[in-house]
């Protein structure tokens, strides 16, 4: 794997694809800078090695050209603080200001380009657009794992203009290394915990993991499709009726491959989707009409934590319930804590996917697990066994 450690940057300009797609509030203030902080070691190392650094990213999903709320200028002040240097800003990513500011850069300087997605050519993977970006620099570094599954101009197409001078930054290298540790080098017993709302988003992951894991724990809204497939009563809980057969097949496949599949036996149910709703605990396959399951119950928590704490490798993607509501967060909190305890005892734990990362951060456990992945969709597609364009573009010569 080619990383920035393998190249000499003296007197060179490096264009770096970062993932600065961070949330902003109404006042355009950053509410979570995790992705920005993740890129700091790569930027710092490039500057130390004598590079002038040009950063490019997208932010949000602008519809038609520039929009104030999606401008990367809102990130400049905080980025300057994180790097301890003044970051220059170009109000375009390929126009005159980008060219002028890029050509004036000296070793150690940092320039942030305006939002790539202000041009439709970015998401279309337009080659001419990629070539204009490439013309700003001598070397290309991809450090945006969160967009590695997209064949966009800045994530994949641009690489062809840098034969022999394209590489991964530390975020990308660490993501690939840690996910491979789970997928290709997992110590046994290996437990995968999958939650979240829908089976449809996870079925390919389930199928790809069944020949790798010893235990598969199912939670979140998706559990009710499995329970329904087993003939259970789920009341008004979220169910994907068209996927009950798919769920049945996954359970059968697990049995054939000697994988222990754990589906919650009890649930915290509510009479409406509201933190203040009436709630009670019941068997997860006997939920009365008019009630819906919004978290896993204590029996399930006990079983799951026992499995997790006896595992050597753990993959967690997706919460156990509606953890954003305090009254339905208990299951997710307990699972997160048990992963932390297992990690302390020596297990390798990987947490990924937007909601799981949000949960682990919310409960301040991010330092108690082995690795937190920054790329939701990219991580899921990698686990599904798909080739990610952003990775392939660097690895191809």
C-alpha positions as CSV (number, residue, x, y, z in Angstrom):
1,X,0.0,0.0,0.0
2,X,1.6,3.3,-1.1
3,X,1.3,6.0,1.5
4,X,2.8,9.5,2.0
5,X,5.6,7.8,3.9
6,X,7.0,6.4,0.6
7,X,7.5,9.7,-1.3
8,X,9.8,12.7,-1.3
9,X,7.7,15.9,-1.2
10,X,10.5,18.5,-1.2
11,X,9.5,21.4,-3.4
12,X,6.3,19.6,-4.5
13,X,2.7,20.6,-4.4
14,X,0.4,17.9,-3.1
15,X,-3.4,18.0,-3.8
16,X,-5.2,16.1,-1.1
17,X,-8.7,14.8,-1.2
18,X,-10.0,15.1,2.4
19,X,-13.4,14.5,3.8
20,X,-14.5,17.7,5.4
21,X,-18.2,17.0,5.0
22,X,-18.9,18.2,8.6
23,X,-22.2,19.3,10.1
24,X,-22.8,23.0,10.5
25,X,-25.5,24.8,12.5
26,X,-27.6,27.7,11.4
27,X,-24.7,30.1,12.2
28,X,-22.4,28.0,10.0
29,X,-20.5,26.8,13.0
30,X,-19.0,23.3,13.0
31,X,-20.9,21.0,15.4
32,X,-18.7,17.9,15.0
33,X,-15.1,18.3,13.7
34,X,-14.2,14.5,13.9
35,X,-13.5,14.3,10.1
36,X,-11.3,17.4,10.1
37,X,-9.3,16.2,13.1
38,X,-8.8,12.8,11.4
39,X,-7.0,14.5,8.4
40,X,-4.6,16.6,10.6
41,X,-1.8,13.9,10.8
42,X,-1.7,13.6,7.0
43,X,-1.5,17.3,6.5
44,X,1.0,17.8,9.2
45,X,3.3,15.1,7.8
46,X,3.1,16.5,4.3
47,X,4.1,19.9,5.6
48,X,7.0,18.4,7.5
49,X,8.2,16.7,4.3
50,X,8.4,20.0,2.5
51,X,5.1,19.9,0.6
52,X,2.8,22.8,-0.2
53,X,-0.6,21.3,0.6
54,X,-3.8,21.9,-1.5
55,X,-6.9,20.5,0.2
56,X,-10.1,19.7,-1.7
57,X,-13.4,18.4,-0.3
58,X,-17.2,18.4,-0.7
59,X,-19.6,19.7,1.9
60,X,-23.3,18.7,1.8
61,X,-25.3,18.3,-1.4
62,X,-25.6,21.6,-3.2
63,X,-28.2,21.4,-5.9
64,X,-27.2,24.1,-8.5
65,X,-23.8,25.7,-8.1
66,X,-22.6,27.7,-5.1
67,X,-24.7,28.0,-1.9
68,X,-23.6,30.0,1.1
69,X,-24.5,27.2,3.6
70,X,-22.2,24.7,1.7
71,X,-19.2,27.0,1.4
72,X,-15.9,25.6,2.8
73,X,-14.9,29.1,3.8
74,X,-16.8,28.4,7.0
75,X,-14.1,25.8,7.9
76,X,-11.0,28.0,7.4
77,X,-10.8,29.5,10.8
78,X,-11.1,26.2,12.7
79,X,-8.8,24.4,10.2
80,X,-6.2,27.1,10.8
81,X,-6.5,26.5,14.6
82,X,-6.2,22.7,14.2
83,X,-3.1,23.0,12.0
84,X,-1.5,25.9,13.9
85,X,-1.0,27.9,10.7
86,X,-2.9,30.3,8.5
87,X,-4.9,28.4,5.9
88,X,-5.4,30.2,2.6
89,X,-8.8,29.9,0.9
90,X,-9.7,29.9,-2.9
91,X,-13.3,30.8,-3.6
92,X,-13.3,28.3,-6.5
93,X,-11.8,24.9,-6.9
94,X,-10.7,25.2,-10.6
95,X,-11.0,28.9,-11.6
96,X,-8.5,31.7,-11.6
97,X,-8.3,32.2,-7.9
98,X,-7.5,28.5,-7.4
99,X,-4.8,28.6,-10.0
100,X,-3.2,31.8,-8.7
101,X,-3.3,30.8,-5.1
102,X,-2.0,27.3,-5.8
103,X,0.9,28.6,-7.9
104,X,2.0,31.1,-5.2
105,X,2.2,28.3,-2.5
106,X,5.6,27.7,-0.8
107,X,6.7,24.7,1.2
108,X,4.5,24.2,4.3
109,X,1.7,26.5,3.0
110,X,-1.9,25.2,3.1
111,X,-4.7,26.1,0.7
112,X,-8.3,25.0,0.9
113,X,-10.3,25.0,-2.3
114,X,-14.0,25.8,-2.5
115,X,-16.6,23.0,-2.4
116,X,-16.0,20.5,-5.3
117,X,-19.7,19.8,-5.6
118,X,-20.5,23.4,-6.7
119,X,-19.6,21.8,-10.0
120,X,-21.9,19.0,-11.3
121,X,-18.8,17.6,-13.0
122,X,-17.4,16.4,-9.7
123,X,-20.1,13.8,-9.0
124,X,-20.3,12.9,-12.7
125,X,-16.7,11.8,-12.6
126,X,-15.9,14.3,-15.4
127,X,-12.4,13.8,-16.8
128,X,-11.8,17.4,-17.9
129,X,-12.8,18.7,-14.5
130,X,-10.4,16.2,-12.8
131,X,-7.7,17.3,-15.1
132,X,-8.1,20.9,-14.1
133,X,-7.8,19.9,-10.4
134,X,-4.8,17.8,-11.2
135,X,-3.1,20.8,-13.0
136,X,-2.8,22.5,-9.6
137,X,-0.3,20.0,-8.2
138,X,2.5,17.6,-8.7
139,X,1.3,14.7,-6.5
140,X,-2.1,13.3,-5.5
141,X,-3.1,12.0,-2.0
142,X,-6.4,10.4,-1.3
143,X,-7.3,10.7,2.3
144,X,-11.1,10.7,2.1
145,X,-12.3,7.2,3.0
146,X,-15.8,8.5,3.5
147,X,-16.1,9.0,-0.3
148,X,-13.9,6.1,-1.4
149,X,-17.0,4.3,-2.7
150,X,-17.8,7.1,-5.2
151,X,-16.3,7.2,-8.7
152,X,-16.1,11.0,-8.5
153,X,-13.7,13.3,-10.3
154,X,-11.7,14.1,-7.1
155,X,-11.8,10.6,-5.6
156,X,-11.0,8.3,-8.5
157,X,-10.7,9.9,-11.9
158,X,-8.0,12.5,-10.9
159,X,-5.6,9.6,-10.0
160,X,-4.9,8.8,-13.7
161,X,-3.1,12.2,-14.1
162,X,-0.5,11.2,-11.4
163,X,1.2,8.0,-12.6
164,X,3.8,7.2,-10.1
165,X,2.8,10.1,-7.8
166,X,-0.5,8.9,-6.2
167,X,-0.9,7.5,-2.7
168,X,-3.0,7.1,0.4
169,X,-3.0,9.5,3.3
170,X,-3.1,8.1,6.9
171,X,-6.9,8.1,7.2
172,X,-7.3,5.9,4.1
173,X,-4.4,3.7,5.1
174,X,-5.7,3.2,8.6
175,X,-9.2,2.5,7.5
176,X,-8.1,-0.2,5.0
177,X,-5.7,-1.7,7.5
178,X,-8.3,-1.9,10.3
179,X,-11.2,-3.1,8.2
180,X,-8.9,-5.8,6.7
181,X,-8.0,-6.8,10.3
182,X,-11.6,-7.7,10.8
183,X,-12.4,-9.1,7.3
184,X,-9.2,-11.0,6.6
185,X,-7.2,-11.5,9.8
186,X,-9.9,-11.8,12.5
187,X,-9.1,-13.8,15.6
188,X,-11.8,-16.1,16.7
189,X,-14.4,-15.9,18.2
190,X,-15.5,-13.2,15.8
191,X,-18.8,-11.4,16.6
192,X,-20.6,-9.0,14.3
193,X,-23.3,-6.7,15.7
194,X,-25.6,-5.3,13.1
195,X,-28.4,-2.8,14.0
196,X,-30.1,0.1,12.4
197,X,-33.5,0.5,10.9
198,X,-33.6,-1.6,7.7
199,X,-32.6,-5.1,6.6
200,X,-32.4,-3.8,3.0
201,X,-29.3,-1.7,3.8
202,X,-27.5,-4.7,5.6
203,X,-28.5,-7.9,3.7
204,X,-25.3,-7.9,1.5
205,X,-23.2,-7.4,4.6
206,X,-24.9,-10.2,6.4
207,X,-24.4,-12.5,3.4
208,X,-20.7,-11.5,3.1
209,X,-20.0,-11.9,6.9
210,X,-21.7,-15.3,7.3
211,X,-18.6,-17.2,6.2
212,X,-16.4,-15.1,8.4
213,X,-18.1,-14.7,11.8
214,X,-18.9,-17.1,14.6
215,X,-21.7,-14.9,16.1
216,X,-24.1,-12.5,14.4
217,X,-26.1,-10.3,16.7
218,X,-29.1,-8.5,15.1
219,X,-30.8,-5.4,16.7
220,X,-32.5,-2.2,15.9
221,X,-35.5,-1.8,13.7
222,X,-34.3,-4.5,11.3
223,X,-34.8,-7.2,14.0
224,X,-38.5,-7.1,13.4
225,X,-38.2,-8.3,9.8
226,X,-36.4,-11.3,11.2
227,X,-39.0,-11.8,13.9
228,X,-41.8,-11.6,11.5
229,X,-40.0,-14.0,9.2
230,X,-40.1,-16.5,12.1
231,X,-43.9,-16.0,12.5
232,X,-43.7,-13.6,15.4
233,X,-46.2,-10.8,16.2
234,X,-44.5,-7.4,15.9
235,X,-47.4,-4.9,16.3
236,X,-46.7,-1.6,14.6
237,X,-42.9,-2.1,14.6
238,X,-40.9,-1.3,11.5
239,X,-41.0,-4.3,9.1
240,X,-39.9,-4.7,5.5
241,X,-42.6,-7.1,4.4
242,X,-40.9,-7.8,1.1
243,X,-37.7,-8.9,2.8
244,X,-39.1,-11.5,5.2
245,X,-38.1,-14.3,2.8
246,X,-34.6,-12.8,2.5
247,X,-34.3,-12.7,6.3
248,X,-35.5,-16.3,6.5
249,X,-32.8,-17.3,3.9
250,X,-30.1,-15.5,5.9
251,X,-31.2,-17.4,9.1
252,X,-31.0,-20.7,7.2
253,X,-27.6,-19.9,5.8
254,X,-26.3,-19.0,9.3
255,X,-27.5,-22.4,10.5
256,X,-25.9,-24.2,7.6
257,X,-22.6,-22.4,8.3
258,X,-22.6,-23.0,12.1
259,X,-23.0,-19.3,12.8
260,X,-24.8,-18.5,16.0
261,X,-27.4,-15.8,15.0
262,X,-28.8,-13.9,18.0
263,X,-32.2,-12.1,17.5
264,X,-33.6,-10.1,20.6
265,X,-36.0,-12.1,22.7
266,X,-37.5,-9.1,24.4
267,X,-38.1,-5.4,23.4
268,X,-38.9,-2.1,25.0
269,X,-42.2,-1.1,23.3
270,X,-44.1,2.2,23.0
271,X,-47.5,3.2,21.9
272,X,-46.0,5.9,19.7
273,X,-42.7,7.1,18.2
274,X,-42.0,9.6,21.0
275,X,-39.6,9.7,24.0
276,X,-42.5,10.5,26.2
277,X,-44.7,7.6,24.9
278,X,-46.1,5.0,27.2
279,X,-43.7,2.1,27.3
280,X,-43.3,-1.4,28.6
281,X,-41.2,-4.5,28.0
282,X,-42.5,-7.6,26.4
283,X,-41.4,-10.7,24.4
284,X,-40.2,-9.4,21.0
285,X,-42.4,-11.8,19.1
286,X,-45.6,-10.9,21.1
287,X,-45.9,-7.2,20.5
288,X,-49.6,-6.1,20.7
289,X,-51.2,-4.1,17.9
290,X,-50.8,-0.4,18.3
291,X,-47.4,-0.8,20.0
292,X,-43.9,-0.7,18.4
293,X,-40.5,-1.9,19.5
294,X,-38.0,0.9,19.9
295,X,-35.2,-0.8,21.9
296,X,-34.0,-4.2,22.9
297,X,-34.9,-5.5,26.4
298,X,-32.7,-6.5,29.4
299,X,-32.8,-10.3,28.6
300,X,-31.4,-9.6,25.1
301,X,-28.8,-7.2,26.5
302,X,-27.7,-9.9,29.0
303,X,-27.3,-12.5,26.2
304,X,-25.6,-10.1,23.8
305,X,-23.1,-8.7,26.3
306,X,-22.1,-12.2,27.3
307,X,-21.3,-13.1,23.7
308,X,-19.5,-9.8,23.1
309,X,-17.3,-10.1,26.2
310,X,-16.2,-13.6,25.1
311,X,-15.1,-12.4,21.6
312,X,-11.7,-11.8,20.2
313,X,-12.8,-9.7,17.3
314,X,-15.9,-7.4,17.2
315,X,-17.5,-5.4,14.4
316,X,-20.3,-3.1,15.3
317,X,-22.5,-1.3,12.8
318,X,-25.9,0.1,13.8
319,X,-27.6,0.9,17.1
320,X,-29.9,-1.4,19.0
321,X,-32.8,1.0,19.2
322,X,-33.8,4.6,18.8
323,X,-30.8,5.8,20.9
324,X,-31.4,9.5,20.1
325,X,-34.4,9.2,22.5
326,X,-33.2,8.8,26.1
327,X,-35.9,6.3,27.0
328,X,-34.9,4.0,24.2
329,X,-31.1,4.3,24.4
330,X,-30.4,1.7,27.1
331,X,-29.7,-1.2,24.7
332,X,-27.3,0.7,22.6
333,X,-25.5,2.1,25.7
334,X,-25.1,-1.4,27.2
335,X,-23.8,-2.9,23.9
336,X,-21.3,0.0,23.5
337,X,-20.1,-0.5,27.1
338,X,-19.7,-4.3,26.6
339,X,-17.6,-3.7,23.5
340,X,-15.4,-1.3,25.5
341,X,-15.0,-4.0,28.2
342,X,-14.1,-6.7,25.7
343,X,-11.6,-4.3,24.1
344,X,-10.0,-3.7,27.5
345,X,-9.6,-7.5,27.9
346,X,-7.7,-7.6,24.6
347,X,-10.4,-8.0,21.8
348,X,-10.0,-6.0,18.6
349,X,-13.1,-3.8,18.0
350,X,-14.1,-1.9,15.0
351,X,-17.1,0.5,15.1
352,X,-18.4,2.1,11.9
353,X,-21.4,3.6,10.2
354,X,-22.9,7.0,11.1
355,X,-25.2,6.0,13.9
356,X,-22.8,3.7,15.7
357,X,-20.1,6.3,15.6
358,X,-22.6,8.9,16.8
359,X,-23.6,6.5,19.6
360,X,-20.0,5.7,20.7
361,X,-19.2,9.5,20.7
362,X,-22.4,10.4,22.6
363,X,-21.4,7.9,25.3
364,X,-17.8,9.1,25.3
365,X,-16.4,5.6,24.5
366,X,-14.5,6.4,21.3
367,X,-11.2,5.9,23.1
368,X,-12.3,2.6,24.6
369,X,-12.6,0.8,21.3
370,X,-9.8,-0.2,18.9
371,X,-10.9,1.7,15.9
372,X,-13.7,4.0,14.8
373,X,-14.3,4.2,11.1
374,X,-14.9,7.6,9.5
375,X,-16.6,6.2,6.4
376,X,-20.2,5.0,6.8
377,X,-21.2,4.0,3.3
378,X,-17.7,3.3,2.2
379,X,-17.1,1.0,5.1
380,X,-20.3,-0.9,4.5
381,X,-19.5,-1.4,0.8
382,X,-16.0,-2.6,1.6
383,X,-17.5,-5.1,4.1
384,X,-19.9,-6.2,1.4
385,X,-16.9,-7.2,-0.6
386,X,-17.2,-4.5,-3.2
387,X,-14.3,-2.8,-5.0
388,X,-14.1,0.9,-3.9
389,X,-13.2,3.2,-6.8
390,X,-11.2,5.5,-4.6
391,X,-9.0,2.7,-3.4
392,X,-8.7,1.0,-6.8
393,X,-7.6,4.2,-8.5
394,X,-4.5,4.5,-6.2
395,X,-3.7,0.8,-6.4
396,X,-3.8,0.6,-10.2
397,X,-0.7,1.6,-12.0
